[in-house]
Amino acid sequence: MDSILSWRAAKAVAVALATLAAALAASSPASATPGFARQTGLACEACHTVFPELTPFGRLFKLNGYVFSNVKQLQDINEKDQSTLAMNEIAPIGLQLQASFTSIGHSVPDNGTGVNDLAQKNSVEFPQALSLFYTGKISDNLGAFLQVTWNPTSNSIGIDNSDLRFADHASVPAIGASDFIYGVTLNNNPTSQDVWNSSPAWTYPYILSNIMVSRIASALIDGQLAQSSAGLGGYVWAYNHLYLEFSGYHSAVTGFSNHYTSGPELDSTYSGTRIDGLAPYWRAAWEQDWSRNSLMFGTYGMQANTHTQGIGFQGPTNSFTDVAIDSQYQYIGDNNILSAYATWIHEDRTFNAVTTSNPSNTLNTVRVTGSYFYDRKIGGSLQYFSTTGSSDALLYGAGTVTGSANGSPDTQGIIAELDYLPWLNTKLGVQYTAYTKFNGASTNYDGSGRNASDNNTLYVFVWTAF
Amino acid sequence: MNAHASALAIACLLLAAPAAAAAEATGAAPDLVQRECSTCHGLHGISTAPTFPNLAAQPAAYLEAQLKAFRDHSRADPHAQAFMWGMAAQLTDAKIKEIAEYFSKQPPAPGTSADPAEVAAGRQIFENGIDAQGVPACMACHGDKAQGNEVFPRLAGQHRGYIEKQLEAFASNLRENEIMHQNATKLTARQISDVAAFLSSM
């Protein structure tokens, strides 16, 4: 009996590890970039309220393709006096360092082979992440946000959020659009191309511990395709109010080989989610700015059929349809900065590639965040989060720590954070995540006696970019 | 939606874009204004947020002087450093002239309403100064309608918050200008607020 229990525990911890690794791969350190500051000559506060949240100016900088530059250019023209090259004389590069301390409410079981170190209650990571950026202009109308990050879990350097973007201005007087921006983005994370901080890729919490226990379910658009997909899309920003985008995402697995290059069959060893064909993504938003206020209402979503891990691009697929609404409000005063964001994501999820109890399930995600900063120096944020959905004992299976005893994905709680920024590019923070419910229950959620509050996480960090 | 429909939709977007670009451009805003200045100051020099001043109908000589002061860092108030030092870094004299000319020819910002008592108190200071505090009438330099004159800026219709910030910056010498320093240090916070209310309502 004991040996079965410990085997189960070991299996659960192994699953937890895999989940953590996947979550880490999916969560990218959100970033303000010194490269942009170097290129534009503007201080962080031009584009960010407090990094990485964007101001209206920051949103336009991104929509314009990161090309706005105030440094000397290497340039060329052709015989028609058209520009053929306009590149920053000095590359807009930057570094980012994050270091942290994490304390989990109750340590996870320490009886799995090779995972002993994770059982500790307190962990220090130095660095938690170290990133190199190239962020800025490539030529007229063409810019990039490129980030590579060293990941302590795998002790490797990998591609983080990346966005290659073309943008230009045009006018169509016939529809009253005297000046609008249109652009094309090629990126590797659905919603990372977005300019508001209410959609998943760039929302609060902007930084999280690597060592937290991961909940059993998240919507596909909520980070599950981050850095493992490639999306090409077009957008317009018109009337200074309206944003419309349509993109298509395909799986983009790094490091693959195929049988022609004497490797294994294409993608068959890749452990993440793979999109079958092309997954459409859409985004519409309306922003109203007045005086020091900015208010946005929007909707976004995607539909994807995916293959589960280990079976290549063959066989039955799982189907995810995500429909979301979101809103953001900002008051940007000289001293007082107030922000609020909210999003609701509804997901219909049908699993044909794995066995589930129900033919289809739903998953609803809600996040409501409020944030206040004084003088861009000291402030805090508070978020209520909730994931609820239909119970499915096979989909949300039992398992120590990471499983659900009652087959419910429901997870709810708050994340509170206090920040101090001695300089605009350096943030010292204390964050506390408190769960009222985890994987379906408040107490004994995993059937092995673990309570939701045992996963409460205290996280202390330093985050700097230079 | 299937893959073909998605691909088609993207293709349509991509094809539509250059066609839109080819559409006849309206307005005579220089390219630089359209792509950069307008982000904060508005395409026609009327801004949304009071952090950024209205530039419409501002005397060209004043705008030129300020852009050169940003470029050589002689204007160094906090927002100048955060925003305009970078913006002006690579501007040539010819570009500065072009931008200044453009904004000076735009129709002025309409005033915004403010508390009548504050407006009346502000008007009094603007037209007559405050003898007891040694503050001269603002209109002596800025014009009887606060329309500005050469290097003296237009103040009519300017954002209240911006005027208040500038007077505070003159007083603390974060924005260096000897005459305005003398004037601003003599004004109380209440008087600064009143005069800003009046000017923004013009």
Interface residues (C-beta under 8 A of the other chain):
Chain A: T40 G41 L42 A43 E45 A46 P56 F57 L60 F61 N64 F68 N70 V71 K72 D168 H169 A170 S171 V172 P173 A174 S178 D179 F180 Y182 V184 L232 G233 G234 F246 S247 G248 G277 L278 A279 P280 D289 W290 S291 R292 Q303 I332 D334
Chain B: M1 N2 A3 A5 S6 A7 A9 I10 L13 L14 A17 A20 A21 A22 A23 E24 A25 T26 G27 Q34 R35 E36 S38 T39 C40 L43 T48 A49 P50 T51 Q81 A82 F83 W85 G86 M87 A88 A89 Q90 G161 K165
